[in-house]
Amino acid sequence: MGAKANSLRELLKGPQPVICCAMGQLRDPKLVEMIANSGNYQAIWFDQEHAGWTSKDIEDGTRAARASGIQTFVRLPVTDYSAAMRPLEAGADGVMASMVRSADEVVNLVRWSRFHPEGLRGVNGTGVDGNYGSYGGADYFAAANQKTMVAAQVECVEALNEVEKMAAVPGLDMLFIGPADLSQSLGIPGQWDHPEMRQATKRVAKAAKHHGVAWGILPRDPAHASFALENGCNLLSLGMDVWFFQQGLRAYWSNWNELVSKTR
């Protein structure tokens, strides 16, 4: 079992930005298939920070993703080695740590997510990433290290102030800006286009470029996304499950407004 062709790590190094979306509240593998079959996305991230994704949910979601040819990673608070390890053993292509505040936390994230010689991830190999115990030893370690994408979010002032050190940590693949929390931490909640937010974005972009890592963002609108792309953004997270449902519901209902209004 080697790394996937066009793995998420490889895609992040490519010339084109990776387009992904998020799944949080609606944890059904059928939705993974629907998103993948739309042909619009290359990756989906499962939000275990704000939603109740269990290991079983991740197993089902990643299984649907593999069958549909789409990449996955899990966003979660990585507080110990098992938090990083379990999504990977469940089949995720990577992990993204939320609310990171220091380069030391990134060092731990990498240590818990990668095997020797890049880290000291807990060894098991009985999950899907180890082909359920039939793929072992040094080959397993090497293949897992080659495949696994490791990302850290920049969504608080403390992280922004250490972003250069964070980007320099060996084994980190991506910095990901969380504009909602970062704007709140900067004292300008919701003002994603504020000059301070633009400067923060540029600082992250500069640190990522200098240290050869990717960076991504969840943009508010096409103009915000364009600004990110102008600054070398490697991954755009466009939409999430409940937004898709709410927007689709409004669009569908608009077809019936005139008729239904006559019945009320």
C-alpha positions in Angstrom: 0.0 0.0 0.0 1.8 3.1 -1.2 0.5 6.7 -1.1 -2.4 7.4 -3.3 -1.8 8.8 -6.8 -2.7 12.5 -6.6 -2.8 12.3 -2.8 -3.8 15.4 -0.9 -0.2 16.1 0.0 0.7 15.9 -3.7 -2.2 18.0 -4.7 -1.2 20.8 -2.3 2.2 21.0 -4.0 0.6 21.3 -7.5 0.2 24.4 -9.6 -3.6 24.6 -9.1 -5.4 25.4 -5.8 -7.1 22.4 -4.2 -10.9 23.0 -3.9 -12.5 21.4 -0.9 -15.6 21.7 1.3 -16.6 20.8 4.8 -19.0 18.4 6.4 -20.1 18.9 10.0 -23.7 18.4 11.0 -24.8 16.1 8.2 -22.6 13.0 8.7 -23.9 10.6 6.0 -21.6 8.8 3.5 -24.2 9.4 0.8 -23.5 13.1 1.1 -19.8 12.4 0.6 -20.7 10.5 -2.6 -23.0 13.3 -3.8 -20.3 15.9 -3.2 -17.6 13.8 -4.9 -19.9 13.0 -7.9 -20.6 16.7 -8.5 -17.1 16.9 -9.9 -16.4 20.2 -8.2 -14.3 19.1 -5.3 -11.0 17.3 -4.8 -11.3 17.0 -1.0 -13.7 17.1 1.9 -12.8 17.8 5.5 -14.9 16.4 8.4 -15.4 18.8 11.3 -14.9 16.9 14.5 -14.3 20.2 16.4 -17.8 21.6 16.2 -19.7 18.5 15.2 -20.0 15.0 16.7 -18.0 12.9 14.1 -17.2 9.6 15.7 -14.5 7.1 14.6 -17.3 5.1 13.0 -18.6 8.2 11.1 -15.0 8.9 9.9 -14.6 5.3 8.8 -17.9 5.4 6.8 -17.1 8.9 5.4 -13.6 8.0 4.3 -14.8 4.7 2.8 -17.3 6.6 0.6 -14.6 9.1 -0.3 -12.1 6.4 -1.4 -14.8 4.8 -3.5 -15.6 8.1 -5.1 -12.0 9.2 -5.7 -11.9 12.2 -3.3 -9.5 13.0 -0.5 -10.4 13.6 3.2 -9.0 15.2 6.3 -10.4 15.7 9.7 -10.4 19.0 11.6 -10.2 18.5 15.4 -8.6 19.8 18.6 -5.4 17.7 18.7 -4.7 17.5 22.4 -2.9 14.2 22.6 -1.4 11.5 20.4 -4.6 9.4 20.2 -6.6 12.4 18.9 -4.3 12.7 15.9 -3.9 8.9 15.4 -7.5 7.7 15.4 -8.8 9.7 12.3 -5.7 8.4 10.4 -6.4 4.8 11.4 -10.0 5.3 10.4 -8.9 6.2 6.9 -8.5 9.9 6.7 -5.8 11.3 4.4 -4.8 13.9 7.0 -5.6 15.9 10.1 -6.0 19.6 10.8 -5.5 20.9 14.3 -7.8 23.6 15.4 -7.0 26.5 17.8 -3.3 26.0 17.6 -1.5 28.7 19.6 2.2 28.0 19.3 5.0 26.3 17.3 5.4 23.9 20.2 1.9 22.6 19.6 2.7 22.1 15.9 5.8 20.1 16.9 3.5 17.8 19.0 1.0 17.6 16.2 3.7 16.3 13.8 5.1 14.0 16.3 1.7 12.4 17.0 0.8 12.2 13.3 4.0 10.8 11.7 6.0 7.6 12.4 9.8 7.4 12.9 11.9 9.1 11.7 9.6 12.0 11.2 7.6 11.5 14.5 6.5 9.0 17.1 2.9 8.3 16.1 1.4 5.4 18.2 1.8 2.1 16.4 -1.1 -0.2 15.7 -1.6 -0.9 12.0 -5.0 -2.7 12.4 -7.0 0.2 10.9 -7.7 0.8 7.2 -4.5 2.7 6.8 -2.6 -0.5 7.7 -4.9 -2.6 5.5 -6.4 -4.1 8.7 -3.2 -5.6 10.1 -1.9 -7.1 6.9 0.5 -4.3 6.0 3.1 -3.9 8.6 6.6 -3.0 9.6 8.8 -0.3 8.1 6.8 -0.3 4.8 3.7 0.7 6.8 5.5 3.5 8.5 7.0 4.9 5.2 3.7 4.7 3.3 1.8 6.4 6.1 4.3 9.2 6.4 4.3 9.7 2.7 0.5 9.9 2.5 -0.5 11.7 5.7 -1.3 15.5 5.4 -0.7 17.5 8.5 -2.2 21.0 8.9 -2.5 23.6 11.6 -5.0 26.3 11.8 -4.1 30.0 12.3 -7.2 31.4 14.0 -5.9 33.3 17.0 -3.5 36.1 17.7 -1.1 33.8 19.5 -0.7 31.6 16.4 -0.4 34.6 14.1 2.4 35.9 16.2 4.3 32.6 15.9 3.3 31.7 12.3 6.8 31.9 11.0 8.0 29.4 13.6 4.9 27.2 13.0 5.6 27.2 9.2 9.2 26.1 9.9 8.3 23.0 11.8 9.5 19.9 9.7 6.6 17.7 8.7 3.9 20.4 8.6 2.1 20.5 5.2 -0.3 23.3 5.5 -1.4 26.4 7.5 -5.1 27.1 7.3 -6.6 30.4 8.2 -9.9 30.4 10.1 -11.2 33.9 9.3 -14.1 33.9 11.8 -12.1 33.1 14.8 -9.0 35.0 13.7 -11.1 38.2 13.2 -12.6 37.7 16.6 -9.2 37.2 18.2 -8.0 40.4 16.5 -10.9 42.3 18.0 -12.7 42.8 14.7 -15.2 40.0 14.7 -16.8 39.2 11.3 -14.8 41.8 9.5 -13.0 39.4 7.2 -12.0 42.2 4.7 -10.6 44.5 7.4 -7.1 45.8 6.7 -5.8 43.9 9.8 -7.2 40.7 8.4 -5.7 41.3 5.0 -2.3 41.9 6.7 -2.7 38.8 8.7 -3.5 36.8 5.6 -0.4 38.2 3.9 1.7 37.3 6.9 0.6 33.7 6.8 1.1 33.5 3.0 4.6 34.9 3.3 5.5 32.5 6.1 4.1 29.5 4.1 6.0 30.5 1.0 9.3 31.1 2.8 9.2 27.7 4.4 7.7 25.8 1.5 4.4 24.8 3.0 0.9 25.2 1.6 -1.7 27.5 3.0 -5.5 27.5 2.8 -8.5 29.5 3.8 -12.3 29.4 4.1 -13.2 32.5 2.0 -16.5 34.4 2.5 -17.1 35.1 -1.2 -15.5 35.2 -4.6 -13.8 38.5 -3.9 -12.3 37.2 -0.7 -11.2 34.0 -2.5 -9.6 36.1 -5.2 -7.5 38.0 -2.7 -6.3 34.7 -1.2 -5.4 33.4 -4.6 -3.5 36.6 -5.5 -1.4 35.8 -2.4 -0.6 32.2 -3.4 -3.3 30.3 -1.6 -3.0 26.6 -2.2 -6.4 25.4 -0.9 -9.9 27.0 -0.9 -12.6 25.6 1.3 -15.8 26.5 -0.5 -19.0 25.7 1.4 -20.2 23.2 3.9 -23.0 20.7 4.3 -25.6 22.9 6.1 -24.9 25.9 3.8 -25.5 23.6 0.8 -28.8 22.5 2.3 -30.0 25.9 3.3 -29.1 27.5 0.0 -30.7 24.6 -1.9 -33.8 24.8 0.2 -34.2 28.5 -0.5 -33.6 28.1 -4.2 -36.0 25.2 -4.5 -38.7 26.9 -2.5 -38.4 30.0 -4.7 -39.9 28.0 -7.5 -43.1 27.5 -5.5 -43.5 30.8 -3.6 -46.0 32.3 -6.0 -48.2 29.2 -6.2 -48.1 28.4 -2.4 -48.8 32.1 -1.5 -52.1 31.8 -3.3 -53.1 28.9 -1.0 -52.5 30.8 2.2 
